[in-house]
């Protein structure tokens, strides 16, 4: 299969629907699959210049967090899934901007279906 990349705005939360602890532009690389199917294997990076967010990511290293990617650039639905996030070593990132993102489970390319719409209205 061919590899693809997407650049999308995103945020990292401690829980699936929790408050954002970091946000920025994300580059996600994955094997091309069926559109709207979960991505089992993917990796990426986030650009984040907020010092407090970087401290929060450093404190959360080794735990599973949640990544939310917003629609952008031809992707019309949000993506989300579990992630581990690690600050890139200062020797490789002298500007202290990069966070490495690694899959901790499937990245769901969410398409809101009838069941979800009904649950949202209830």
C-alpha positions in Angstrom: 0.0 0.0 0.0 1.0 3.6 -0.6 1.8 5.9 2.3 -0.1 9.2 2.7 0.2 12.2 4.9 -2.2 14.8 6.1 -1.6 18.1 7.8 -4.5 19.1 10.1 -5.0 21.3 13.1 -5.3 19.2 16.2 -5.2 19.0 20.0 -4.2 16.5 22.6 -6.4 15.8 25.6 -5.9 13.7 28.7 -9.2 11.8 28.1 -11.3 11.3 25.1 -13.6 14.3 25.8 -11.3 16.1 28.2 -9.7 19.6 28.1 -6.9 20.2 25.6 -3.4 20.1 27.1 -1.6 20.9 23.8 -2.7 22.1 20.4 -1.0 22.9 17.1 -0.6 21.7 13.5 -0.2 18.0 13.1 1.4 16.0 10.3 0.1 12.4 10.2 1.6 9.6 8.1 -0.3 6.4 7.4 -0.8 3.6 4.9 -3.5 4.3 2.4 -6.7 2.4 3.2 -10.4 2.5 2.6 -11.8 6.0 3.2 -13.5 6.4 6.6 -12.0 3.2 7.9 -9.9 3.4 11.1 -6.2 3.8 10.7 -4.5 1.0 12.8 -1.0 2.1 12.1 0.0 5.7 11.9 2.5 8.2 13.3 3.0 11.9 13.3 4.3 15.1 14.8 2.7 18.2 16.3 4.1 21.7 16.2 3.5 23.3 19.6 5.2 26.5 20.8 3.2 26.9 24.1 5.6 26.3 27.0 2.8 25.2 29.4 1.5 22.7 26.9 5.0 21.3 26.3 5.4 20.9 30.1 2.0 19.1 30.3 3.1 16.7 27.5 6.4 16.1 29.3 4.6 15.3 32.5 2.2 12.9 30.7 5.0 10.9 28.9 4.3 7.2 29.2 0.6 7.6 29.5 -2.1 7.2 26.8 -3.6 10.5 25.7 -6.2 11.3 23.1 -5.6 13.1 19.7 -8.3 15.1 18.0 -7.7 16.3 14.4 -10.1 18.9 13.0 -11.3 18.9 9.4 -9.0 20.7 7.0 -7.6 20.6 3.5 -9.9 18.1 1.8 -10.7 16.2 5.0 -14.3 17.0 5.9 -14.7 15.0 9.1 -12.7 15.0 12.4 -10.3 12.2 13.2 -9.6 11.0 16.8 -7.8 8.3 18.6 -5.5 7.3 21.5 -1.9 8.5 21.2 1.4 8.6 23.1 3.1 12.0 22.9 6.8 12.6 23.5 8.8 15.9 23.2 11.5 15.7 20.5 15.0 15.8 21.9 16.4 19.3 22.2 19.4 18.3 20.0 17.1 17.5 17.2 14.6 20.3 17.9 16.5 23.4 19.0 13.4 25.6 18.6 11.5 23.4 21.1 8.4 23.0 18.9 8.0 19.3 18.0 6.0 16.6 19.7 6.3 13.1 18.4 2.9 11.3 18.1 2.7 7.5 18.1 -0.4 5.4 17.7 -1.8 3.9 20.9 -4.8 2.4 19.1 -6.7 3.1 15.9 -7.2 6.6 14.6 -10.9 6.9 13.8 -11.8 8.9 10.7 -15.2 9.8 12.2 -18.3 9.9 10.1 -21.3 10.7 12.2 -23.9 8.1 11.5 -27.6 7.8 12.3 -27.0 6.3 15.7 -24.6 9.1 16.8 -27.0 11.8 15.6 -29.9 10.2 17.5 -27.8 9.9 20.7 -26.7 13.6 20.3 -30.3 14.7 20.2 -31.4 12.6 23.2 
